[in-house]
């Protein structure tokens, strides 16, 4: 009996040391999956297999001429034929960049986020049950919608999209 209890205790201790990462991305919904691969054009077999062009990774091919554009349209966006910013988004881009634009903002934010998550996860690697580590790490950064709406209401601002008290 002691051996069974000891074996169960060792298994539980070792199982608690599993590090699945900060964010456990699993879908619990039965909704549509946006990332299912769906071929748009039928596949074709060329007449001469020895005369195929060399593959160009990331470029278009005979079956799928614009994969990135097709993905944008599938996710609800619009493609633009002209390079640059569409005229309909010009005012938005101007307002967003009025204080300047950092060219390496994505790399800076990724490095800062990595440092933040390492600080938050120093002593949180051992857990008995699976948890969403992302929400725990960012719990202090999260806004409370009710408190924020009340604060704006007390300041005299109208909040028409928020439900009344």
FIDRENPA-312609 format. One record per residue: x, y, z of N, C-alpha, C, CB in turn; residue number from 1; residue in one letter. Coordinates in steps of 0.2 Angstrom, whole numbers. Glycine has a CB too. Layout:
<rs>
<<X; Y; Z>; <X; Y; Z>; <X; Y; Z>; <X; Y; Z>; NUM; a>,
...
</rs>
This chain:
<rs>
<<4; -6; 0>; <0; 0; 0>; <4; 6; 0>; <-5; 0; 6>; 1; x>,
<<10; 6; 4>; <14; 12; 4>; <18; 13; -3>; <20; 10; 9>; 2; x>,
<<19; 8; -6>; <22; 9; -13>; <17; 12; -18>; <24; 2; -16>; 3; x>,
<<11; 10; -17>; <6; 13; -22>; <5; 21; -20>; <-1; 10; -21>; 4; x>,
<<5; 22; -14>; <4; 29; -12>; <10; 33; -14>; <3; 30; -4>; 5; x>,
<<16; 30; -13>; <23; 34; -15>; <23; 35; -22>; <29; 30; -12>; 6; x>,
<<21; 30; -26>; <21; 30; -33>; <16; 36; -36>; <19; 24; -37>; 7; x>,
<<10; 36; -33>; <5; 41; -34>; <8; 48; -33>; <-2; 40; -31>; 8; x>,
<<11; 49; -27>; <14; 55; -25>; <19; 57; -29>; <16; 55; -17>; 9; x>,
<<24; 53; -31>; <29; 55; -36>; <26; 57; -43>; <34; 49; -37>; 10; x>,
<<21; 53; -45>; <18; 55; -51>; <15; 62; -51>; <13; 50; -53>; 11; x>,
<<12; 63; -46>; <9; 70; -45>; <14; 75; -45>; <4; 70; -39>; 12; x>,
<<19; 74; -41>; <25; 79; -41>; <28; 81; -47>; <30; 77; -36>; 13; x>,
<<30; 75; -51>; <33; 76; -58>; <28; 79; -63>; <35; 69; -60>; 14; x>,
<<22; 77; -62>; <17; 80; -67>; <16; 88; -66>; <10; 77; -66>; 15; x>,
<<17; 90; -60>; <16; 97; -58>; <22; 101; -61>; <15; 98; -51>; 16; x>,
<<27; 98; -63>; <33; 102; -65>; <32; 103; -73>; <39; 98; -64>; 17; x>,
<<27; 101; -76>; <27; 102; -83>; <26; 110; -85>; <20; 98; -86>; 18; x>,
<<30; 112; -89>; <29; 119; -91>; <26; 119; -98>; <36; 122; -91>; 19; x>,
<<20; 121; -99>; <17; 121; -106>; <17; 128; -109>; <9; 119; -105>; 20; x>,
<<21; 132; -106>; <21; 139; -108>; <16; 144; -105>; <20; 139; -116>; 21; x>,
<<17; 150; -107>; <13; 155; -104>; <6; 155; -106>; <15; 162; -105>; 22; x>,
<<4; 154; -112>; <-2; 154; -115>; <-4; 147; -118>; <-3; 159; -120>; 23; x>,
<<-9; 144; -115>; <-12; 137; -118>; <-18; 139; -122>; <-14; 133; -112>; 24; x>,
<<-16; 139; -129>; <-21; 141; -134>; <-25; 135; -136>; <-18; 144; -140>; 25; x>,
<<-31; 134; -133>; <-36; 129; -135>; <-43; 132; -136>; <-36; 123; -130>; 26; x>,
<<-46; 130; -141>; <-53; 132; -143>; <-58; 128; -139>; <-54; 133; -150>; 27; x>,
<<-62; 131; -135>; <-68; 127; -132>; <-74; 128; -136>; <-68; 129; -125>; 28; x>,
<<-74; 132; -141>; <-80; 134; -145>; <-81; 129; -151>; <-81; 141; -147>; 29; x>,
<<-88; 129; -153>; <-89; 125; -159>; <-90; 129; -165>; <-95; 120; -157>; 30; x>,
<<-88; 135; -164>; <-88; 140; -170>; <-84; 138; -176>; <-87; 147; -168>; 31; x>,
<<-84; 142; -181>; <-80; 141; -187>; <-72; 142; -185>; <-82; 145; -193>; 32; x>,
<<-68; 138; -189>; <-61; 139; -188>; <-58; 143; -194>; <-58; 132; -188>; 33; x>,
<<-56; 149; -192>; <-53; 153; -197>; <-47; 151; -201>; <-52; 160; -194>; 34; x>,
<<-44; 146; -198>; <-37; 144; -201>; <-37; 137; -204>; <-32; 144; -195>; 35; x>,
<<-43; 135; -206>; <-44; 129; -210>; <-41; 130; -217>; <-51; 126; -210>; 36; x>,
<<-37; 126; -220>; <-34; 127; -226>; <-40; 125; -231>; <-28; 123; -228>; 37; x>,
<<-41; 129; -236>; <-46; 128; -241>; <-44; 130; -248>; <-53; 132; -239>; 38; x>,
<<-42; 125; -252>; <-40; 127; -259>; <-45; 130; -263>; <-37; 120; -262>; 39; x>,
<<-43; 136; -266>; <-47; 139; -270>; <-48; 137; -277>; <-45; 147; -270>; 40; x>,
<<-42; 135; -280>; <-42; 133; -287>; <-40; 125; -287>; <-37; 137; -291>; 41; x>,
<<-43; 122; -292>; <-41; 115; -293>; <-34; 114; -294>; <-45; 111; -298>; 42; x>,
<<-31; 108; -292>; <-24; 107; -293>; <-23; 104; -300>; <-21; 101; -288>; 43; x>,
<<-18; 106; -303>; <-17; 104; -310>; <-10; 100; -311>; <-16; 110; -315>; 44; x>,
<<-10; 95; -315>; <-4; 91; -317>; <-1; 94; -323>; <-6; 84; -317>; 45; x>,
<<5; 96; -323>; <8; 99; -329>; <9; 93; -334>; <15; 103; -328>; 46; x>,
<<10; 95; -341>; <11; 91; -346>; <18; 87; -345>; <10; 94; -353>; 47; x>,
<<23; 91; -344>; <30; 89; -343>; <32; 90; -336>; <34; 92; -349>; 48; x>,
<<33; 85; -332>; <35; 86; -325>; <43; 88; -325>; <34; 80; -321>; 49; x>,
<<47; 87; -330>; <54; 89; -330>; <55; 96; -331>; <58; 85; -334>; 50; x>,
<<49; 100; -334>; <50; 107; -336>; <47; 111; -331>; <47; 108; -343>; 51; x>,
<<46; 109; -324>; <43; 113; -319>; <48; 119; -317>; <42; 109; -313>; 52; x>,
<<45; 125; -315>; <50; 130; -313>; <52; 129; -306>; <46; 137; -313>; 53; x>,
<<58; 132; -304>; <60; 131; -298>; <56; 134; -293>; <68; 134; -297>; 54; x>,
<<55; 131; -287>; <51; 134; -282>; <53; 140; -279>; <50; 129; -276>; 55; x>,
<<49; 145; -277>; <50; 151; -274>; <46; 152; -268>; <49; 157; -279>; 56; x>,
<<49; 150; -262>; <45; 151; -256>; <43; 158; -255>; <50; 148; -250>; 57; x>,
<<36; 158; -253>; <33; 164; -251>; <31; 168; -257>; <38; 169; -248>; 58; x>,
<<32; 166; -263>; <29; 169; -269>; <23; 165; -272>; <35; 169; -275>; 59; x>,
<<20; 168; -277>; <14; 165; -280>; <16; 159; -284>; <10; 170; -284>; 60; x>,
<<10; 155; -285>; <11; 149; -289>; <5; 148; -294>; <12; 142; -284>; 61; x>,
<<5; 143; -298>; <0; 143; -303>; <-7; 142; -300>; <1; 137; -307>; 62; x>,
<<-8; 139; -294>; <-14; 137; -291>; <-16; 143; -287>; <-14; 131; -287>; 63; x>,
<<-12; 146; -283>; <-14; 151; -278>; <-9; 157; -280>; <-12; 148; -271>; 64; x>,
<<-12; 162; -284>; <-8; 167; -286>; <-7; 172; -280>; <-12; 171; -292>; 65; x>,
<<-11; 174; -276>; <-10; 179; -271>; <-13; 176; -264>; <-14; 185; -272>; 66; x>,
<<-9; 172; -261>; <-11; 169; -254>; <-12; 174; -249>; <-6; 163; -252>; 67; x>,
<<-8; 179; -248>; <-9; 184; -243>; <-15; 188; -244>; <-3; 188; -242>; 68; x>,
<<-16; 190; -250>; <-22; 194; -252>; <-29; 189; -250>; <-22; 196; -259>; 69; x>,
<<-28; 183; -252>; <-34; 179; -251>; <-35; 178; -243>; <-33; 172; -254>; 70; x>,
<<-30; 177; -239>; <-31; 177; -232>; <-34; 183; -229>; <-24; 175; -229>; 71; x>,
<<-32; 189; -232>; <-35; 195; -229>; <-42; 196; -231>; <-31; 201; -233>; 72; x>,
<<-44; 194; -237>; <-51; 194; -239>; <-55; 189; -235>; <-52; 192; -246>; 73; x>,
<<-52; 183; -233>; <-56; 178; -230>; <-57; 180; -222>; <-52; 171; -230>; 74; x>,
<<-52; 184; -220>; <-53; 186; -213>; <-57; 193; -212>; <-46; 187; -210>; 75; x>,
<<-60; 195; -218>; <-64; 201; -218>; <-61; 207; -220>; <-67; 202; -211>; 76; x>,
<<-55; 207; -222>; <-51; 213; -224>; <-52; 215; -232>; <-44; 213; -223>; 77; x>,
<<-49; 220; -234>; <-50; 222; -241>; <-42; 222; -243>; <-53; 229; -242>; 78; x>,
<<-42; 220; -249>; <-35; 221; -253>; <-35; 227; -257>; <-34; 215; -257>; 79; x>,
<<-29; 230; -257>; <-28; 236; -261>; <-23; 235; -267>; <-26; 242; -257>; 80; x>,
<<-25; 237; -273>; <-20; 236; -278>; <-14; 240; -278>; <-24; 237; -285>; 81; x>,
<<-15; 246; -275>; <-10; 251; -275>; <-6; 250; -269>; <-12; 258; -275>; 82; x>,
<<1; 251; -269>; <5; 250; -263>; <4; 256; -259>; <13; 249; -265>; 83; x>,
<<5; 254; -252>; <5; 260; -247>; <-2; 260; -244>; <6; 267; -251>; 84; x>,
<<-4; 265; -241>; <-10; 266; -237>; <-16; 268; -241>; <-9; 271; -231>; 85; x>,
<<-21; 264; -241>; <-27; 266; -245>; <-30; 273; -243>; <-33; 261; -244>; 86; x>,
<<-33; 277; -247>; <-35; 284; -246>; <-40; 284; -240>; <-38; 287; -252>; 87; x>,
<<-44; 278; -239>; <-49; 278; -234>; <-46; 278; -227>; <-54; 272; -235>; 88; x>,
<<-40; 275; -227>; <-37; 275; -220>; <-32; 280; -219>; <-33; 268; -220>; 89; x>,
<<-31; 285; -223>; <-26; 290; -222>; <-27; 294; -216>; <-26; 295; -228>; 90; x>,
<<-33; 296; -214>; <-34; 300; -208>; <-33; 296; -202>; <-42; 303; -208>; 91; x>,
<<-34; 290; -202>; <-33; 286; -196>; <-25; 285; -195>; <-36; 279; -197>; 92; x>,
<<-22; 284; -201>; <-14; 283; -200>; <-11; 290; -198>; <-11; 281; -207>; 93; x>,
<<-14; 295; -200>; <-11; 302; -198>; <-12; 303; -191>; <-14; 307; -202>; 94; x>,
<<-18; 301; -188>; <-20; 302; -181>; <-15; 298; -177>; <-27; 301; -180>; 95; x>,
<<-15; 292; -179>; <-11; 287; -175>; <-3; 288; -175>; <-12; 280; -178>; 96; x>,
<<-1; 292; -180>; <6; 293; -180>; <8; 300; -179>; <9; 291; -187>; 97; x>,
<<4; 304; -176>; <5; 311; -174>; <11; 312; -170>; <-1; 314; -172>; 98; x>,
<<12; 307; -165>; <18; 308; -161>; <24; 305; -163>; <16; 306; -154>; 99; x>,
<<24; 303; -169>; <30; 299; -172>; <29; 292; -172>; <36; 301; -168>; 100; x>,
<<33; 288; -176>; <32; 281; -177>; <39; 278; -176>; <30; 280; -184>; 101; x>,
<<40; 273; -172>; <46; 269; -171>; <46; 264; -176>; <46; 267; -163>; 102; x>,
<<51; 264; -180>; <51; 258; -185>; <52; 251; -182>; <57; 260; -190>; 103; x>,
<<55; 250; -176>; <56; 244; -174>; <52; 243; -168>; <64; 243; -172>; 104; x>,
<<46; 245; -168>; <41; 244; -162>; <39; 237; -161>; <35; 248; -164>; 105; x>,
<<39; 233; -166>; <37; 226; -164>; <42; 222; -161>; <35; 222; -171>; 106; x>,
<<48; 223; -163>; <54; 220; -159>; <55; 223; -152>; <61; 221; -163>; 107; x>,
<<54; 229; -151>; <54; 232; -144>; <49; 229; -140>; <54; 240; -145>; 108; x>,
<<43; 229; -142>; <37; 227; -138>; <38; 219; -137>; <31; 228; -142>; 109; x>,
<<41; 215; -142>; <42; 208; -140>; <47; 207; -135>; <44; 205; -147>; 110; x>,
<<52; 211; -135>; <58; 210; -130>; <55; 212; -123>; <64; 214; -132>; 111; x>,
<<51; 218; -123>; <49; 220; -117>; <43; 215; -114>; <45; 227; -118>; 112; x>,
<<39; 213; -118>; <34; 208; -116>; <38; 201; -113>; <30; 206; -121>; 113; x>,
<<43; 199; -116>; <47; 193; -114>; <50; 195; -107>; <53; 192; -119>; 114; x>,
<<53; 201; -106>; <56; 202; -99>; <50; 202; -94>; <59; 209; -100>; 115; x>,
<<44; 205; -96>; <39; 205; -91>; <36; 198; -89>; <33; 209; -94>; 116; x>,
<<36; 194; -94>; <33; 187; -93>; <38; 183; -89>; <32; 184; -99>; 117; x>,
<<45; 184; -90>; <50; 181; -86>; <49; 183; -79>; <57; 182; -89>; 118; x>,
<<48; 190; -78>; <48; 192; -71>; <42; 189; -67>; <47; 200; -71>; 119; x>,
<<36; 189; -71>; <30; 186; -68>; <30; 179; -67>; <24; 188; -73>; 120; x>,
<<34; 175; -70>; <34; 168; -70>; <40; 165; -66>; <34; 165; -77>; 121; x>,
<<43; 169; -62>; <48; 166; -58>; <47; 160; -54>; <51; 172; -53>; 122; x>,
<<41; 161; -50>; <40; 155; -45>; <33; 152; -47>; <40; 158; -38>; 123; x>,
<<31; 153; -53>; <24; 150; -55>; <24; 144; -59>; <20; 156; -58>; 124; x>,
<<30; 141; -60>; <30; 135; -64>; <27; 129; -62>; <37; 134; -66>; 125; x>,
<<26; 128; -55>; <24; 122; -52>; <16; 123; -51>; <28; 120; -46>; 126; x>,
<<12; 119; -54>; <5; 120; -53>; <2; 112; -53>; <1; 124; -59>; 127; x>,
<<-3; 111; -49>; <-6; 105; -49>; <-12; 104; -54>; <-10; 104; -42>; 128; x>,
<<-15; 110; -56>; <-20; 110; -61>; <-18; 114; -67>; <-27; 112; -58>; 129; x>,
<<-20; 113; -73>; <-19; 117; -79>; <-23; 124; -78>; <-21; 114; -85>; 130; x>,
<<-19; 129; -79>; <-22; 136; -79>; <-20; 140; -85>; <-20; 139; -72>; 131; x>,
<<-23; 145; -86>; <-21; 150; -91>; <-16; 155; -88>; <-28; 154; -94>; 132; x>,
<<-10; 154; -90>; <-5; 158; -87>; <-5; 165; -89>; <2; 155; -88>; 133; x>,
<<-7; 166; -95>; <-7; 173; -98>; <-11; 177; -94>; <-10; 172; -106>; 134; x>,
<<-17; 175; -93>; <-22; 180; -89>; <-19; 181; -82>; <-29; 177; -89>; 135; x>,
<<-16; 176; -79>; <-13; 177; -72>; <-7; 182; -73>; <-11; 171; -69>; 136; x>,
<<-3; 182; -78>; <3; 186; -78>; <1; 193; -80>; <7; 184; -84>; 137; x>,
<<-5; 194; -83>; <-7; 201; -85>; <-13; 203; -81>; <-9; 201; -93>; 138; x>,
<<-14; 200; -75>; <-20; 202; -72>; <-20; 210; -69>; <-21; 198; -66>; 139; x>,
<<-14; 212; -68>; <-14; 219; -66>; <-14; 224; -71>; <-7; 220; -62>; 140; x>,
<<-13; 222; -77>; <-14; 226; -83>; <-21; 226; -86>; <-9; 223; -89>; 141; x>,
<<-25; 222; -84>; <-32; 221; -87>; <-36; 227; -84>; <-35; 215; -85>; 142; x>,
<<-40; 230; -89>; <-45; 235; -87>; <-52; 232; -84>; <-46; 240; -92>; 143; x>,
<<-55; 235; -79>; <-61; 233; -77>; <-66; 237; -80>; <-62; 233; -69>; 144; x>,
<<-71; 235; -85>; <-75; 239; -89>; <-80; 242; -84>; <-79; 234; -93>; 145; x>,
<<-83; 239; -79>; <-87; 243; -74>; <-84; 249; -71>; <-90; 238; -69>; 146; x>,
<<-78; 248; -68>; <-75; 253; -65>; <-73; 259; -69>; <-68; 251; -61>; 147; x>,
<<-71; 257; -75>; <-69; 262; -80>; <-75; 266; -82>; <-66; 259; -86>; 148; x>,
<<-81; 263; -84>; <-87; 266; -86>; <-89; 271; -80>; <-92; 261; -87>; 149; x>,
<<-89; 269; -74>; <-91; 273; -68>; <-86; 279; -67>; <-91; 269; -62>; 150; x>,
<<-80; 278; -68>; <-75; 283; -68>; <-77; 289; -73>; <-68; 281; -68>; 151; x>,
<<-78; 287; -79>; <-80; 291; -84>; <-87; 295; -83>; <-80; 288; -91>; 152; x>,
<<-91; 291; -80>; <-98; 294; -79>; <-97; 299; -73>; <-103; 289; -77>; 153; x>,
<<-93; 298; -68>; <-92; 303; -63>; <-89; 309; -65>; <-88; 300; -57>; 154; x>,
<<-84; 308; -70>; <-81; 314; -73>; <-86; 318; -78>; <-75; 312; -77>; 155; x>,
<<-92; 316; -79>; <-96; 319; -83>; <-96; 317; -90>; <-95; 326; -83>; 156; x>,
<<-93; 312; -92>; <-93; 310; -99>; <-99; 305; -101>; <-86; 306; -101>; 157; x>,
<<-101; 306; -107>; <-107; 302; -109>; <-104; 295; -111>; <-111; 305; -114>; 158; x>,
<<-107; 290; -109>; <-105; 283; -111>; <-111; 279; -114>; <-103; 279; -105>; 159; x>,
<<-113; 281; -120>; <-120; 279; -123>; <-119; 271; -124>; <-121; 282; -129>; 160; x>,
<<-113; 269; -126>; <-113; 262; -128>; <-113; 257; -122>; <-107; 260; -132>; 161; x>,
<<-112; 260; -116>; <-111; 255; -110>; <-118; 255; -107>; <-106; 258; -105>; 162; x>,
<<-120; 249; -104>; <-127; 248; -101>; <-128; 253; -95>; <-128; 241; -99>; 163; x>,
<<-134; 255; -94>; <-135; 260; -89>; <-134; 256; -82>; <-142; 263; -89>; 164; x>,
<<-134; 260; -76>; <-134; 257; -70>; <-140; 253; -68>; <-133; 262; -64>; 165; x>,
</rs>
